[in-house]
Amino acid sequence: MTAVVCAGLATRDTIWRVPGHPPEDGRVVASELLVAGGGPAATAAVALARLGVETAFLGAVGDDDAGAFVRDGLAAEGVDVSRLEVVAGASTAQSAILVGPAGARTIVHHSGSAVAPRAPAPNCDWLHVDHCGYGQIAGEARLSVDGGNPIEGLALAGVDLYAPTEAALHTQFGDGPAAIAAGAELVVVTRGAAGSSAWTQAGETFETPGVPCANAVSTLGAGDVFHGALLAFLVRGAPLPDALRAANTAASLSCRALDGRSAIPTLHELERSLAA
């Protein structure tokens, strides 16, 4: 049985490293250019696979060059792509991303026209969905929702893990206790370099400090890596404080590269960092 199925958005990202963002009608010269795979659910799937968890991805791409790039990239990481639908005549989602000198990123996204039909998830322990996967996949597995992007009609009853950004949480529910009251079993909020906060239905609260990245290049995908690493440790039965610390560390390590994937740690690398 697959441990985790990730459902939602997979993109081809074109990323430029720039000295600053150009003004309107302006021009800037990039010092680095990289094409890489992206998407919240897809990057979480790569993080899970890097950490040794059997993972599958559900979603859709077009039958274009970008779609082949996305599919090949996931497969190369060991993610099961047998349920990644290739839609004939459709275009694949793509993003153009500018990364500034401090590592912060600005994203221009085009959704493409490839849409996965609603389908049952395969047998798995956890189903992790982003804003594109929510409501499209039905299953009996424990449900994890990446709430970093707005999700219309989001209901937390039946959600085992709700993982928004701090800004998204405040916009949609107000705070962690309110999201718990709305029905989520566990709420974990990512706060960037400040770390993460968690609340449980049992009334527990956990504050986990961030882990500095000495050689940070870009924060792109760090939250997605956090989600994948958190699930990787929860699947293995780790206590929540340990899983949160591991997720913070994995997200920090992922910031060493311009893209959101190439610096995701392996399990051995992450364990070595946690033991340091």
Secondary structure, DSSP 8 states (H G I E B T S, - for coil): -EEEEEES--EEEEEEE-SS---TT-----SEEEEEEE-HHHHHHHHHHHTT--EEEEEEEESSHHHHHHHHHHHHTT-B-TTEEEETT----EEEEEE-TTS-EEEEEE--S-----EE--SEEEEEE-TTTTTTEE-SSEEEEE-SS--TT---TT-SEEE-BHHHHHHHTSSHHHHHHTT-SEEEEE-GGG-EEEEETTS-EEEE-----TT----TTHHHHHHHHHHHHHHTT--HHHHHHHHHHHHHHHTTSSSSSTT---HHHHHHHHH-
